[in-house]
Amino acid sequence: MTDRSSISDIMRAALHKRILIPAFNVAYLPMLRPIVDTLVECETFGIVEVARLEVEKFGAKSFAAVAQEYRNYEERGFTRLHLDHVPVIDEDGLKVDWRSMIQEGLGLGYDSVMIDGSRLPFEENIKTTREVVQMAHTVGKPIEAELGAVLGHESKMSMPYQEIYDERVGFTDPDEAARFVNETEVDWLSVAIGNIHGAISGAAKDKDKVQARLDIEHLTTLSERTGIPLVLHGGSGVQAEYLVQAVRNGVTKINIGTEIRHAYERALKSGVQDAQREVSAKMRSLICDVYHIDGSVHELR
């Protein structure tokens, strides 16, 4: 890996070497600098990312604002910039102008983008994802998509987590995953194997997430059937022993949003600098004590 390596090459190398790449979501613009600084401090390669919901419901302001802030602090030996979760239908059930958002992200120089058609019928998800793949591959950028239902962003959860896990609600179907990857030529796939998003609305958005479990056998099947880097959304709160097994069995990228957002929000009453320090502290704990990936930039080279 060099400063000029594409994120596609980095992700493929990480999959081959079974190295986890953490992706940290920017819910508020001042979070971006401590995210980059902490990755450099820990000598860890990671992704800086922002989703539509962080612009709409938190303080990321805009895709352009995040891109500009990233350019102010970017360290290409340690980071790339990703446009996370551009939904076709959002968590409130509303249709989204996803084409213009994807085009905006590509125009702003995001290194990769994600289209989320998981709330669409399967055939429509394939069609939409294929269109975005063509848009992005034309300019040499990789695409992440989602298949299955990683729940948690909805305004009201219809059932408790344990029931979701026990009944495999929303779990990615291996046969569908194999066909989806083959027909769309997507680069990375977000899968549902017990992971769950943190709440983003109501009183629940301020509460700690459930301690999620992962079905590693199901993951192994998905990895074997797809052959591409798999992504774990809702990474905050997943029990550490499952994460270790997940990386060994095909998960290459993990999204962390709730834990660092909570750290920032809870310290903000003491000032932005205190909130930034809390983001760094939470990241160091995750990188060094939970994921054990400090120094990963050297393994990727």
Buried (B, 14 or more C-beta within 10 A) or exposed (E): BEEEBBBBBBBBBBBEEEBBBBBBBBBBBBBBBBBBBBBBBBBBBBBBBBBBBBBEBBBBBEBEBBBBBBEEBBEEBBBBBBBBBBBBBBBBEEEBEBBEBBBBBBEBEBBBBBBBBBBBEBEEBBBBBBBBBEBBBEEEBBBBBBBBBBBBBBEEBEEEBEEBBEEBBBBBBBEBBBBBBEBBEBBBBBBBBBBBBBBBBEEBBEEEBBEBBBBBEBBBBBBEBBEBBBBBBBBBBBEEEBBBBBBBBBBBBBBBBBBBBBBBBEBBEEEBEEBBBBBBBBBBEBBBEBBBBBEBBEBBE
